[in-house]
Amino acid sequence: MPLNVWLYGRNLETNNLVIPYVEMSITLILITIPVILGMFINWRLPKYSPYITKIGVFAGFGIICFCQTLEVIIFPDIFLGVPYRLYTA
C-alpha cells in the first residue's frame, strides 16, 4: 500500500490539503457504538442475540429498500443517462 500511495500521490499538490480529523472521529464513533452494543448484548443476553440479529438483518434490509425507493422517487431522472447496454451487462 505505501508503494501505491507513493506512485500515485507523488504528483499531487499538498499545499492546501486539510485532513478532516473531526469528521473521521465522528464516523469512527458512529461505527463503534453499534459494535459495542452488539458485543454487550451477546455477552449479557446470549440467548436472545440470534433473534436480535435476525431482527437487525431484516430492519437493515428494509432501510436499504426504503432509501433506494426514496432515491428513485426524489430523482426520477437518475436512470436516463445510463445506456441500455449497461443494464443488460
N, C-alpha and C positions, 0 to 999 in steps of 0.2 A: 504493500500500500504506500509506504513513503516514496518508493521509486515512481509510482504512478503519479503521486502528487507533485513530485519534483519535475517529471516530464511534462505534465500538462499545466502546471502552475507557475513555471518559471518566467513565462512571458506576460503574466497578469500584473497589472499595476495594483499596488497595495498601499498607496499613499492615503487614500480616503477610506480605507477598509475599517468597518466598525463591526465588532463581534457582538451579537445580541445575547449577552450573558443573562440578562433578566428573563427574556423570553425562553431561553434554554432551560433555566432553572424552573420556571413555571411549568413547562412541558414535562420536565423530569418529575416534578412533584405530582402533577396530574396523572402521570402514568404509574407512579409508585403507590399512590393511595389505594386504588382498586386491588393491586397485587397484595399489599399488606392486609387489606380487608379479607381477601380470599384466603390468604395463609392463616389468618386468625380464625376464620370460620372453619377451615379444615382442621385446625388444631383443637378448637374448643367444641365443635359440633361435627365430628367426622361422620356421624350417622345421617345428617341432613345435607352434607356437602354435595353428594351426587345429584340430589333433587334441585338444589340451588344452582348447580352448574347447568343442568338441563333448562331450567327457567331462564338463566342468563343467556344461553345459546339461542333460544327462541326469541328472547327480547332483543338481543343484538341483531338477529336476522330481520326481525320486524322493523327495527330502527333503520337498518340499511335499506330495506324495501321502501319505507316511508320517505326517506331522504331522496332516493332515486326518483320516486314518483313526484315528489315536490319539485325536484330539479327539472323534470320534463314539463311540469305544469308552468313553472316560472319562466323557463327558457324554451319555448316551443320550437325555436329555430335551431336548436342545438344539432340536429341531425342533417340539416340541409347542406352544410359544407362538406360532408363526408361522401366520397364516391361510393356507388353501389358495390363495386368490386371489393371494397374493404369489408363490407358486411358479409359478403359471400366467402371470404377467405377463411 
